[in-house]
């Protein structure tokens, strides 16, 4: 299975937090690197955070210190904890296996000023 299912988006005020979830039913989940991406209106899609099958993480400069990516292989789930949200974080957020060319519908995050 190449596509994952995102959830957890919503509308929050600046400075508050959200936790996004990314779930798959595949048996090989633990062997794949997974990234969180986002696309704001009129802007290019960008990588926000990545977690490898070994648990190593990497973040975009805009996310460092505020966002945390983690995974629970027993639950086939990757999380993106987003703290201190800013209006510029407003976007549709997607998760994807790094090797996949398929995108899901994503989950909308809206941060009000």
C-alpha positions as a Markdown table, in Angstrom:
| # | Residue | x | y | z |
|---|---|---|---|---|
| 1 | Unk | 0.0 | 0.0 | 0.0 |
| 2 | Unk | 1.5 | 3.3 | -1.1 |
| 3 | Unk | -1.0 | 5.8 | 0.4 |
| 4 | Unk | -1.4 | 6.7 | 4.0 |
| 5 | Unk | -4.5 | 8.3 | 5.7 |
| 6 | Unk | -4.0 | 11.7 | 7.4 |
| 7 | Unk | -6.2 | 13.0 | 10.2 |
| 8 | Unk | -6.2 | 15.5 | 13.1 |
| 9 | Unk | -6.3 | 18.8 | 11.3 |
| 10 | Unk | -8.5 | 21.7 | 12.4 |
| 11 | Unk | -8.8 | 25.3 | 13.2 |
| 12 | Unk | -6.8 | 26.7 | 16.1 |
| 13 | Unk | -5.5 | 30.1 | 17.3 |
| 14 | Unk | -1.9 | 31.2 | 17.0 |
| 15 | Unk | 0.2 | 29.8 | 19.7 |
| 16 | Unk | -1.9 | 26.6 | 20.2 |
| 17 | Unk | -1.2 | 23.0 | 19.3 |
| 18 | Unk | -2.4 | 20.2 | 17.1 |
| 19 | Unk | -1.3 | 16.6 | 16.6 |
| 20 | Unk | -1.7 | 15.0 | 13.2 |
| 21 | Unk | -1.8 | 11.3 | 12.6 |
| 22 | Unk | -0.8 | 9.2 | 9.6 |
| 23 | Unk | -2.0 | 5.6 | 9.5 |
| 24 | Unk | -1.5 | 2.5 | 7.3 |
| 25 | Unk | -2.7 | -1.1 | 7.5 |
| 26 | Unk | 0.4 | -2.5 | 5.7 |
| 27 | Unk | 2.5 | -5.2 | 7.4 |
| 28 | Unk | 5.8 | -3.5 | 6.3 |
| 29 | Unk | 5.1 | -0.1 | 7.8 |
| 30 | Unk | 8.2 | -0.3 | 10.1 |
| 31 | Unk | 10.6 | -0.7 | 7.1 |
| 32 | Unk | 9.6 | 2.6 | 5.4 |
| 33 | Unk | 10.7 | 6.2 | 5.7 |
| 34 | Unk | 7.8 | 8.6 | 6.0 |
| 35 | Unk | 7.5 | 12.3 | 5.5 |
| 36 | Unk | 5.0 | 15.0 | 6.4 |
| 37 | Unk | 4.5 | 17.6 | 3.7 |
| 38 | Unk | 2.4 | 20.7 | 3.4 |
| 39 | Unk | 1.0 | 23.0 | 0.7 |
| 40 | Unk | -0.4 | 26.5 | 1.4 |
| 41 | Unk | -2.6 | 28.2 | -1.2 |
| 42 | Unk | -0.5 | 29.6 | -4.1 |
| 43 | Unk | 2.7 | 28.0 | -2.8 |
| 44 | Unk | 4.7 | 24.9 | -3.7 |
| 45 | Unk | 4.4 | 21.7 | -1.6 |
| 46 | Unk | 7.3 | 21.4 | 0.9 |
| 47 | Unk | 8.7 | 18.8 | 3.2 |
| 48 | Unk | 8.1 | 19.6 | 6.8 |
| 49 | Unk | 9.5 | 16.6 | 8.7 |
| 50 | Unk | 10.8 | 13.1 | 7.9 |
| 51 | Unk | 11.3 | 10.0 | 10.0 |
| 52 | Unk | 13.3 | 7.0 | 8.9 |
| 53 | Unk | 12.6 | 3.4 | 9.5 |
| 54 | Unk | 15.3 | 3.6 | 12.2 |
| 55 | Unk | 13.7 | 6.5 | 13.9 |
| 56 | Unk | 16.1 | 9.3 | 12.8 |
| 57 | Unk | 14.3 | 12.6 | 12.1 |
| 58 | Unk | 14.9 | 15.7 | 10.0 |
| 59 | Unk | 12.9 | 19.0 | 9.9 |
| 60 | Unk | 12.5 | 22.0 | 7.7 |
| 61 | Unk | 14.0 | 25.2 | 9.3 |
| 62 | Unk | 10.5 | 26.5 | 9.7 |
| 63 | Unk | 9.5 | 23.5 | 11.9 |
| 64 | Unk | 12.6 | 23.1 | 14.0 |
| 65 | Unk | 11.9 | 23.6 | 17.7 |
| 66 | Unk | 8.1 | 23.6 | 17.2 |
| 67 | Unk | 7.2 | 20.4 | 15.5 |
| 68 | Unk | 8.0 | 16.8 | 16.5 |
| 69 | Unk | 7.6 | 13.8 | 14.2 |
| 70 | Unk | 7.4 | 10.3 | 15.8 |
| 71 | Unk | 6.3 | 6.8 | 15.0 |
| 72 | Unk | 4.6 | 3.9 | 16.7 |
| 73 | Unk | 5.4 | 0.9 | 14.5 |
| 74 | Unk | 3.1 | -1.4 | 16.6 |
| 75 | Unk | 0.2 | 0.9 | 15.7 |
| 76 | Unk | 1.3 | 1.6 | 12.1 |
| 77 | Unk | 1.1 | 5.3 | 12.9 |
| 78 | Unk | 3.3 | 8.4 | 12.4 |
| 79 | Unk | 2.5 | 11.5 | 14.3 |
| 80 | Unk | 3.3 | 15.2 | 13.8 |
| 81 | Unk | 3.0 | 17.2 | 17.0 |
| 82 | Unk | 2.8 | 20.9 | 16.1 |
| 83 | Unk | 3.2 | 23.4 | 18.9 |
| 84 | Unk | 3.4 | 27.2 | 18.9 |
| 85 | Unk | 1.4 | 27.3 | 15.7 |
| 86 | Unk | 1.6 | 30.4 | 13.5 |
| 87 | Unk | -0.7 | 31.7 | 10.8 |
| 88 | Unk | 2.0 | 30.8 | 8.2 |
| 89 | Unk | 1.6 | 27.2 | 9.1 |
| 90 | Unk | -1.9 | 27.2 | 7.5 |
| 91 | Unk | -1.8 | 24.6 | 4.8 |
| 92 | Unk | -3.0 | 21.2 | 3.7 |
| 93 | Unk | -0.8 | 18.6 | 5.4 |
| 94 | Unk | 0.1 | 15.3 | 3.7 |
| 95 | Unk | 2.0 | 12.2 | 4.8 |
| 96 | Unk | 3.7 | 9.9 | 2.3 |
| 97 | Unk | 6.2 | 7.1 | 2.0 |
| 98 | Unk | 9.3 | 8.8 | 0.6 |
| 99 | Unk | 9.5 | 6.3 | -2.3 |
| 100 | Unk | 5.8 | 6.8 | -3.3 |
| 101 | Unk | 4.5 | 9.0 | -6.1 |
| 102 | Unk | 0.9 | 8.9 | -4.8 |
| 103 | Unk | -0.6 | 11.7 | -2.6 |
| 104 | Unk | -3.7 | 11.4 | -0.5 |
| 105 | Unk | -6.3 | 14.1 | 0.2 |
| 106 | Unk | -4.4 | 15.4 | 3.2 |
| 107 | Unk | -5.8 | 17.2 | 6.3 |
| 108 | Unk | -6.4 | 20.9 | 6.6 |
| 109 | Unk | -4.7 | 23.0 | 9.2 |
| 110 | Unk | -5.8 | 26.5 | 9.7 |
| 111 | Unk | -4.2 | 28.9 | 12.2 |
| 112 | Unk | -5.9 | 32.2 | 13.0 |
| 113 | Unk | -4.0 | 35.3 | 14.0 |
